Structures are given as C-alpha cells and as structure tokens.
C-alpha cells in the first residue's frame, strides 16, 4: 500500500465534481475466432502489469488515499452488442459510456469490446473495437496509452511511478519558502523578458456553454502525410482555429480572441500518475493558415519554456507537500455550478501519439485509435488527436448546446475536414 501523490489525490477528489474518465478506442481489422479466449489472454497480460491490479482506498479525511491491490477481475471485461453494428453506431455507444463513470474505490479501468463493427475507418470488412475506460486518477493520456498498449501486446512494460517519500508534508515550510522565492524570480524574469508571460484568459464563447442535453462524438481519420503543419498537434490546432472561428461567427460570436486549452506533459521523470498541465494558446483566426501554424508553434514553445522555470518547479514541489486535510478542503470549495466570463480556452485539443501500429486483438492488427476528452461545466466542445502508426484520428466531442445543435456539429465537422486539407 502506498499513498497517492498530491496531484493524483486532487484528480481523484475532483472526479466527484467533474466526471473525468478517459475512453481510449482501438479499432482492429478482424474478428476474434474465440472472443472469450482472447479476453482470457488480455486478462493474463493485465495481471502482469502492476498498475492494472490497483484500486483506490480513501482512508479518511485526515490522510491521503492509498493505492491498494485489487487484482484483475472478470467484471473488468464487458462485451457489448450494438443495435447498429456500424462505426457511427459504435461511436454513439462509446459516447453513452460516459454516463457510467468508474468508482475508483472498486476499479480504475474496464475494457469494453464491440464486435462485429462495420465500416471502421480504413477497413471494408467487419472488425472489432475495444475501448479502455480509465479513471483519470490512474493515468494521464500518455500513461493510459502505455497501459492500453501493454494490454494489446506491446512488449515495453509500463514504468512504475515511485511512491511519495514518507513524511513529505514535513517539508512544506521549507518548500513554501523556496516557492515564494521562485515566484519572485519568475515575476522578475517575466518583467525582464527572459521568460514568456503567463497565457491570457479568453472571453467565453458558445463553445464554453455548460454541456447540458445531447452529447455527440465524431471522428475524422487521415494519414499523417495528408495533414498540414510542422507537427500533427500544430496542424490540427491551426485547422481548428480556422474552422471554429468561421463556425462561431455563424452563431453570432466574435472569435477574435479564440484560444484552446492544451494538455502538455511535464518535463522530467513522472512523480505521479498524472504528469501534465493544461496551457492556453491563441488560435489566431485573423492569420492565414501558414502564419497561424507558426504562431501556435511559437506559443507552445513559450508555454514549455515557462513551465521549466525554477519558479514553476518550486511551486509544484510545494504543492506536492500539502497536507491531505488542506488539499481535501481546497477541492471541497470548488463549485462546478459557478460560471466565469473568461476561460483558459474556448475548446480543448488533447493530442497523444500512441506509437507504432504493433497492437493486436485476437490476431487482428490495429488500424485506428481515438480518444474523446471529457466535457466540463465550462467546456462544451473538445477535440482529441490520436495517432497510431501513420493513421491520425481527429475526434470531436460536443454538446449540442455548444455547437449549434446536431446540424451545427455536422457543419463544423465539414469545415474542419476542409481546413485539414
């Protein structure tokens, strides 16, 4: 038994206020000859991975929750029969899974299998879709992708996260002093121009509407060579900037200050299961596509530079030493019903490359992977960008009230497809 790192505990407690389970979709080009035998193989691989045998034990208000061994059970494998055994029908079923969030005290992952599924992108014959549902407390986007890869046959084991040092909270006074000094240095370096300033907040737009009502997911699948930009992430962000600004103008919004919230991995070896931070970048709809991509790439580089500053590092170390009651109290103060006139971004774009196309299910190779970042009270539209091999899936997860209805979503998807060319 080892206690959760502070950031993981915060993630776990926040999930009671804002559901945050991740859904990692993998499409395979074939049907297993014996589905139940294949699930037994997957279970054996899960047993061999320590992270996949955990659950959370929340031991009381004065202590941090702990990771405890649960083992791998049959209840973590679910076979679904689709009313409409097609790719759109499968996506609709995956979207509905968000209504059944995991209780991390019982299990932190579950595998959903849909077979047969027709018209999986890149396939003409029926195939299999497997969706790994992961509680965010267990892993961020990169780590959950590594866990899924292990499950589906990749030989690289998932590196364990070291436990927090004992009595870490005793270091809080010294770390707080260092954090204060680091903050003063950060402010001085920012004023001198040696460090980029903090990202500005964005005025809320229709896409920041509370995601009430119907929620829908769609995907666009492309080859890497078909996408613009120096990197996939930058290319998609630039395309979103052009397509979303035009769409929002049609809804009566002014997208001049349009921006995106982008999850970014922290530098260095992970000290927690969640090793990332969210940064804001402008999408610069006023620029042409090439200039927009250059500006976005520069802003992402600026966010990385600021995150590496000693002032940011010492602040993170002080946070890691917070006593459990203090952090628990802070999370309890968060009110998800409150609205703000500004936000980090007007949409989320989460991008993870999941490696070589070396995964398989029942002998069928993987052909596509996708993910659908969760909606939140201040975010009614999110994008997932996920690649495996040379195939990239750009996913759109939207509440109808944040995109102009279902027809609005289809119109936006058409604009985005055009912008990606």
RAMORA-V335814 format. One line per field, one symbol per residue. phi: phi as a letter, one per 30 degrees, with the letter a starting at -180 (. if undefined). A space follows every 50 residues. Layout:
# RAMORA-V335814
phi->???
This chain:
# RAMORA-V335814
phi->.bdddeddddddddddcbebecbccbccdlcddbddddddddddddddce ddccbccddkdcbddbdbdciccddcbbcccddbdbedddddddeddddb ddcddcacaacccbadbdideibccdbbccbccbddddaddddddddddd dcjdddddddddddedhddddeedddddddddddddddddddidbddddd dcedbedcdeddidbbbbbccbdeddcdjdbdedddedddeddddddded cjdccecebbcbdbdddjddcadcbabcbcbdchddcdeddddddddddd dddddddddeddddddddedcddeddddddddddcdddcbdbadacacbc bbdcjddccabhidddbabaabeddbecbcbbbcbbbbiccccccccbde dcbjidddddddddddddddd
